[in-house]
Amino acid sequence: MTVSGDDVFKIIWIATVLAFMMERALAVLFEHRLWLRIEDRWGIKGLKELVAILLAYNLCAWCGFDALSLMFSKASSWYSRLFTALIVSGGSKGAVKLMQGYLGIKKAKPGK
């Protein structure tokens, strides 16, 4: 099994871009008043992560992106797609930390 550095870079690049896109898309949902009200009323914790994983799984399946199968030249399976979805959904949390911590981009306060 030989994987070139270019292939690894492409896979990481795609995963990173998908993570950034997902983070921005989910921010619209998770910052909406209705979502916040549902969280407060039902005391739901951890639902955001589950939604992110499910979205990432479906998005990666839809576009045919499976990092493990590409990297190791193996057939795609539910397991490798789930692992890819976990990478992408976890990367969206990393994208938030990168934007807020390193780049200094903060969420705007309501009314500003």
HUKA-V56692 format. One record per residue. SS is DSSP state (alpha for helix, beta for strand, coil for the rest). Layout:
SS
SS
This chain:
coil
coil
coil
coil
alpha
alpha
alpha
alpha
alpha
alpha
alpha
alpha
alpha
alpha
alpha
alpha
alpha
alpha
alpha
alpha
alpha
alpha
alpha
alpha
alpha
alpha
alpha
alpha
alpha
alpha
coil
coil
alpha
alpha
alpha
alpha
alpha
alpha
alpha
alpha
alpha
alpha
coil
coil
coil
coil
alpha
alpha
alpha
alpha
alpha
alpha
alpha
alpha
alpha
alpha
alpha
alpha
alpha
alpha
alpha
alpha
alpha
coil
coil
coil
alpha
alpha
alpha
alpha
alpha
alpha
coil
coil
coil
coil
coil
alpha
alpha
alpha
alpha
alpha
alpha
alpha
alpha
alpha
alpha
alpha
alpha
alpha
alpha
alpha
alpha
alpha
alpha
alpha
alpha
alpha
alpha
alpha
alpha
alpha
coil
coil
coil
coil
coil
coil
coil
coil
coil
coil
